[in-house]
């Protein structure tokens, strides 16, 4: 049965979309994805070459195809999920802490919406209209050029020197082996092995200046812990003050568990009406607010800092309400 011209054109576009992924595609895999025979795939590849698209065949038992970068590259082709994913990513990036990226993300999003088919433009527009981002928190912006230098050095396993300003304002020069960049809220962190200190460190990217690769390659090391993101979290938690909280709560244990960010073993039943909290918190403010929001009576046994903070909070509330 002869294929219609519309079917062939649509299939060629789908084939181009697959070939734009930077990998080798076996002819049998392309045939399965597009629901045609391997012979049809070979004809379609020849047709793309006639149209000027540089499709390279790879040798091997199965054989494969790759679209080679060149002057005759086709326009970007996206399926529905890819288009929506990019739109969401651009909208999210607009609120990040990279200097200038918010405006650039919105410009790119506007260009994307202009070239999308009507049905996809409607989906993306609906998503944007229904999304209200939180206002960006205050904080120093990250220089995108510095991010690019750090990322390139990490990807190329190249040692890097830069100036760094600590939290206390002390400036120093660092020689590091960069591993990964970790964005976290309004902050970007570089996880790297500090050669001078022979230890792993995290560096806030907004405090990095004058980064310069020195042309020395290194063998990648395994960072401590599970991964780079977990290492950053562990380091940040180790910097924060930790409080051991013990309190009696006048609620059954099953009504408390999970509402304080607790682990299962941190809530212990006393009787059918009360339970005991034995947990940890990084800040007094967070723990005090969560206890009050439980909506029940409670007695704090320790730490004294939490007891003092609750007394200060109750006095503030009394004054605000006009009580003596």
N, C-alpha and C positions, 0 to 999 in steps of 0.2 A: 504494500500500500504506500502510495506517495505521500510524503509529509507536506503539509501546507507551509507556505512561506512564513506565516506568523509563527508556527511551531518551531521552524528552523531558526528564526531570528531570536525567539525567546530562549531557545536552547543555547545558542551561541553566547548570549548575554550571561546566562547561568554558568556556562563553561568559563567565560572570562572572569566571572566573580570568583569561582573556585581557584583558578590559576593565579589570581592576585594574592592568594595566601602564600607566604614565602616557604614553600616546601616542594618536594617532588611528588607528583601525583601519578600513581600507576594507571595505565589505560583502563584496566579492569575496574579499578575503584571509581574512576570518572564515569565509566559506563553504568555502574550500579547506582551512583548518585543521581545520574540524569535519566535513568530508565531506558537506555538505548544499548545497542550492541557495541562491542569494541571497534568494529569496522566503522560504525557511524562516528565514533569519537575520532578515529584517524582522519576521516573525511572532514570533520569539523576543524581539527587542528590545521589541516592543509588550507582550509578556507580562511582561518584566522591569519595564517602566514601570508596568504594572498592579499589580505586587507592591511598588511604591514605590521601586525603584532608579533614581536620577537619571541616565539615559543620554541624553547630548546628541548630536544629529546635527550633523555639520559639512558645510558647503556645499562644492561643488566638482564638477569633471567626474565624479569617481568617487564622491564622498561618503564619509563615514566616521562612526565612532561613538567616543565617549569617555565613561567613567564619571566623573561630576563629583563631587567631594568634597562631602559634605553629611551631614545627620543620619541619613539612611536608608542609610548605606553598609553593604554586606554584610560578614559575617565574612571574615577572611583565608583565601583558598583557595590551596593549594600543590600542585604536582604532586610526584611522587616525588623527582626530582632536586633540586627547590627545597627540599623539606623536609630532605633529607640535607645539602644545602649549608649551610643555616642552622644545623643542629645542629653541623656541623663548625666553622662560624665561631664559634658561641657557646662551644663547648668550647675552641677555640684562644684566644679572647678572655679566657677565665678566667685564663690565665697571663700576660697582658700587664701592662704597667707603669702602666696608668691607675688612679688611686686609686679603689677601690670597684667597679671594673668586673668584677672576678673574681666577687664575690658576686652582682652584678646579672646577669651572664651565666649563672651556674648557676641562678638563680631563673627566668630567662626560658627556659632549656633545660628545666627541670622543667615549666613551664607548656606548652611546646610538646609535650612528650612526652604530656601528659595529653589533648590534643585530637587527636592524630594517630590515623588508623585503625590497627587492630591490626597489619596487615602492615608499615606504615611504622614503627610504634613498635618492632617487632621489629628492623627494619634499623638504626634509630638506636641502640637499646639494644645490639645486637651490636657496632656500631662503637665505642660508648663503652666497652664492656667490654674490647674488644681494644686500646684505645688507652691507653698509659701516658705522660703528658706528662712532660718533663724538669722537675725542680724549678726554680722561678723563681729567676733570679739576683738577687743583692742589688743594690740600687740605689734611687735616689730615685723616688718615684711621681709621676706627672703628674696635675695637677688637671683633672678632666674639664670643669669650667666654663671654665678657661683654654683648653683645647682647642676648646671650642665657640665661644668668642669669636674665636679665631684662624681657625677654619674659616669662620665667617660672614663675617669681613672679607675673607678670600681669595676666597670665592665671590662676594661683592658688590663686589669691586674697590674697597675702602675703606681709606684710609690709617689707620695704627694707631700709637698710642704705647704703650710699656710700659717697665717697669724691667727691667734685665738685669744679672745677675752673671756676670762672666767666670770662667774656670777659676782665675785667680789671686785671685779674691775681689773684684775691682774692680767697683763698681756704677755704672751709667750709665743715662741715659734715651735711648730710641731712637725715631725716627720712621721707619716702614718702609712699603713697599708689599708686603703679603704675597702670596706666589705659591702655594705648596703646602706641605702637611704630609707628612712622610716618616717613617713608623715604621721603626725598624731595631733588631731585637732588643729590649732593654730600654730603648731610647731613642727619643724623638720629636724630630724636627728641623723647624724652620720655615725654609723657603727664602724669602727676601725681599730686595727691593732696599732698601738702607739709604740714605735720602734725605740724611742729613747727611754721609755718607762717599761718596756717589755711586758705590756699588759693590754687587755682590751679596754677601750674607752668609748663613751658616747659623747658627741659634740653637737651642740645646738648650731644649726647652719646659719642662723641670723647673727651669730657671734664669730663666724669664720670670715676672714678677709684675705685677699692676695693669694688664693690657692694657685699652686704651680706644680704640674707634674715634672719629675726630675729625670724621666727617661729610663728608670730602673724597673724592670719587671720583677714580680714576686710570685711564689707559689701560693695559691689560696690556702688560708688556714680555716679550720672549723671553729666558729665562734662558740663560746660557752653557752650552755642552755639549749633549748629546743630550736630556736631560730632567732633572727635579728630582732624581730618585733618583741618577742618574749624577753630578750636580753634588755631592750630599752625599758620595758615595763618594770622588770626586776630592779634595774638601776634607779629608776625614778622612785619606786616605792622605798628603796633603801635610803633615799635622801629625805623622805618625808617622816615626820615624827609619828610613831605608832603608839596607840593607847590600848591597854587591856581593860575592857569594860566588863563589870559584873553588876547585874541588876536583877531585881525581882519584878516581873511583869504580871499584872492582874488580868491575864487573858490565857485561855488554854493554849498549849504549845502549838497545836495544829493551826491556830488562827494567827500565829506570829511567824512561823517558819517562812522564810523567803522574803519577808517584808522589810528586813533590816540588812539585806545583802549578806545574810549569814550562811554559814555552812550547816548541814544537818546536825552535826555534833555540837554546835554552839548553842542550841536551844534545848534545855533539859526540863521535862515536866516536873512540877512539884506536887500538884494535885490536879483535879479536874478543872479548876478555875485559875490556876497560876502556873507560871514557868519561870525558869532562871536563864538569863543570858550570860554566857561566858564567851566574849568575842573580842575582835580587834578592829580598830578603826584608825585611819590616818589623820582625821581631823575631828576636833570636838564639835564644831558647828554641824557637821553632817550627822554625827551620831545623835546629838541633842535634838535636831529637827526630826529625825526618823522616830525617836522615842516618843516625842510629843504627838506626832502624826498617827501613832497607833491608836489614840483615842481612849486610852485606859489609864488607870492609876499605875504608878511604878515607883520603886525605890532604887536609887543608885547606891551601890556599896563601894565601888571604886571605878576609876581613879578619882583622886581628890580634885584634879583639874576639871573633870566633868561636873562634879558636884558644884564647884565654884562657878563654873560657866552657867549652869542652870539657875543658880541663885541670881547671878547678874542678869540673866535673860528674864527671869520672873519679875525682878525689880523694874526693868525697862518696860515690860508689858504693863505693870501696875501703874507706872507713871504715865504711860501713853493713854491709859483708860481713865485717868483722873482719880485713881484710888489713892488713899492716904498712904 
